[in-house]
């Protein structure tokens, strides 16, 4: 997540959490804490958190909810077997890409160019 995305996420959080004050340095801190989080996942996390309880939301809350969302995607979508012609090292790399694709909400087969 970059600084512009962190700022837009804070605005989204503020819209769902009445009384939350945006202070100087907040976008930079949120960006630093959420730098490895995709904006689309962070937005989904904020929506889920506000639905559960419209209270002040911290970056750690977003991280935890993003982890839950990504884990749920992995639980609901079984990991396909890698192509049989790969070496062990290539198979491991393929599975890592598949796990990331599934956690990102993409069909692993489509993302990896595998046949169904």
N, C-alpha and C positions, 0 to 999 in steps of 0.2 A: 504494500500500500504506500502510495506516495503522499506528499503533504496536501495536495489538492483533494485527494480522495479522503484523507483523514478529516479534513475540514468539512467536507460534505457529509461524512458520517456523523460528526459531532452535531451538525445542524439537524440531521435526521433524529438523533438521540434527543436533542433539545425539544423537537416537535412532539415527541412521545412522552417526555418526562417534564411536566410542568414544574417550574421552580428551579430547574438546573441552570446554573450560571456558567456562561462561557467566559473563561478568564485568559489573560495573556499567557502565551506559552502552551496552552492546552492542545492546539493542533499539532505542534511539534512533538509533544509528549505522546499523544495518541499515535502519531505516525511512527515514532521510535518503538513503541510497544507492539504495534500491529504491523510492522514492516513486512512480515512474511505471510500476511493474511490477504486473500483476494477480497476486493471490495464487495463483490456480489455475495460472498459468504458472510462478510461482516454485516451487510444490510439484512440478510436473512436472519442472522443472529439477533440483531436489534429488534426486528419485528417480533421474533419469538419471545425475547425478553420483555418487551413492552406488553405483549399479550398476557404474559404470566403475571406481571406486576409493574405498573407504571411508576417505578421508583428511579432514583438516580442510577445510571448505568456506568460502570467503570470499564476501562479497557480490558481488565482481567475477566470481567463478566463476558465480554464479547469473545475473547479467546476461548473461554470454556464452552460457550454455546457453539462456536464454530467447530470446535473439536467434537462436540456431540453430533452436530449436523453431519460432519464428514464421516464419523464412525457409523452413523445410521445409514448413510449411503452405502458404505462398505458392507454392512450387515444385510442390507436388502438386495445387493447385487453380487452374486457369486463371481469370484475371480476366474476368468477363463484360463484354460491350460495354454501355455505358450506353444508356438509351432514346434513340431517334433524335430525339425532340422536344425535347431539352434544348439550351440555349444552350451555348456553349463553356465558360463559367464554371460553369454548372450541371453539365456533364459532368465537369469536373475535380473538383468537390466530390463528385459521385456516385462517381467512381473512388476518391477518397481514402477515402470511407466503405466502399466495397467492399474495398479493401486492408486496412483495419483489421478489418473483419468476418472476412475470410478468415484473417488473422494471429491473430485471437482464437479461431479454431476454429469459426466459424459459417459456414454456407453463405451466400455473399454474396447470392445471389438471394433467399433467404428473409429475410435480415436487412434487405435493401433493398426488399422488397416487389415484386420483379420477377417476371415470369412465367417459367416454364422454357422 
